[in-house]
């Protein structure tokens, strides 16, 4: 499925504690969407230009056929006229051949140049898309790593602190119970001494 500029602009990422700056990610995605839209628009213009040139090529083809037909007619007519008319017809034929060849060569050169430009644009588009894909993959992987790793470390710190607090409370309660037991024993001994 092809990615559209709107897909890039509307891409949502899950939020995490200490994650990437949301505004920076949005700005980056907007920039990528804008560049991608420019490439797509440029591609559309190139397709339109190709269609226009193909239409011109068809016109040149028709002109070539017309010129060839004219050459045949001129040759047929030349055989029925006097020598001077034959010479004039031959000049016309040679000029028509030269013009037809010039038009054909010009059309071929234009097609060759356009094909080269199309190939260069395809390569540029491919490289841009690969760069875009790699950049997006890198940022997604970094976001995933940030989401998975950071909470575990923070949770472990909280867990360690909670365990330490519980140990302190248990120690404090044990110490308090021991002190109370000592006081009760002392009071009992004092009472026994009085009774004696």
Number of C-alpha atoms within 10 A of each C-alpha: 3 5 10 12 20 12 12 19 17 12 10 10 12 8 12 14 10 10 15 15 9 11 9 10 14 17 12 14 19 17 15 18 21 16 15 20 15 13 17 15 12 14 16 12 12 16 13 12 13 16 12 12 16 14 12 13 19 13 12 17 16 12 15 19 13 13 17 16 12 15 19 13 11 17 15 11 13 18 12 10 12 9 11 10 14 17 13 13 19 16 12 15 19 13 12 17 16 12 14 20 13 12 17 17 12 14 19 13 12 14 16 12 12 16 13 12 13 16 12 12 16 13 12 13 17 12 12 15 15 12 12 16 12 12 13 15 12 12 14 13 12 14 17 15 12 16 18 12 10 14 14 11 11 12 11 11 11 12 12 11 12 12 11 12 12 11 12 12 12 12 12 12 12 12 12 12 12 12 12 12 12 12 12 12 12 12 12 11 12 11 11 10 9 7 7 5
